[in-house]
Amino acid sequence: MKYSKIFQYAYLVFAVLFIYDGISKWNNGTQEAYVSLALGVLAGFVFFFRRKFAKKLENRNNSK
């Protein structure tokens, strides 16, 4: 279970990196900014989804 928390926060790190990359590409005027921003939003969504699912699983295991 400890490894899943590490990977969970890795998604958050990737989200920040992709959003930073997208903003820097946007300022340069390139079209690849949209791809980086979309990947950043997707990684952020996966972080929050995995965190919610892990808490739900932990609550289920603690209630038994």
Number of C-alpha atoms within 10 A of each C-alpha: 7 7 7 12 13 10 13 19 16 14 20 19 15 18 24 17 17 23 22 16 17 23 16 14 17 16 9 10 10 11 11 12 21 15 14 22 22 15 18 24 18 15 23 20 15 16 22 15 12 17 16 12 12 16 11 12 11 12 11 10 9 8 6 5
